[in-house]
Structure formats: C-alpha cells, structure tokens
Amino acid sequence: MTPEKKPSNDSLIDEQVPQDAPEQDFSYEEAIKRLEEIVTMLERGDAPLEQSMTLFREGIALADRCANMLLQMKEELTILVGEDGSEAALDMKEISD
C-alpha cells in the first residue's frame, strides 16, 4: 500500500505566475500589487525550488521596473517643478522627449 500523496499548491502557484509577466506593460500600481503577491508566495515557503526561483526572478524584474518608473517620474517632476520645488521655466522640447 502506497502512502497517500498530499495535495500540492503547485497548480495554484503555476496559475498565478505568468511566464512573461516582467515583459507585460504593467502600471506602477499593478507591478507593486504583483510584487506583493510574489513576496507573499515566497514567504509562505510552500513552492518548489524551481517555482520559487521563477517567482524570485519575476520579483526582481518587477522591482527594477518600479524603481525605473519612479526615477523617470522624479526626473519629469524635476523638469516641471525644479530642484527646489519652485516653478521652473518649461522648454516644451524637454517635456516631449
């Protein structure tokens, strides 16, 4: 008699990890939400090693993307407002680039 196999969460995890997720055009908020989901899944610790690595890679890509989005927004705000927060003279060529 063979021991009963416990149900696995692998299928649930597989469904939640799109293979092309880092390349998708997420908004900042969507990327943060997905990153939080990944952190939760990794913290649970019930994913197999390969799946954990896939989640980790996706999380790193999303974190990098979010950091780049924030940096870009900061640069745009600096152009619009100026370093010290005062209104800056706008050059429309700079804004459209």
Secondary structure, 3 states (H helix, E strand, C coil): CCCCCCCCCHHHHHHHCCCCHHHCCCCHHHHHHHHHHHHHHHHHCCCCHHHHHHHHHHHHHHHHHHHHHHHHHHHHHHHHHCCCCCCCCCCHHHHHC
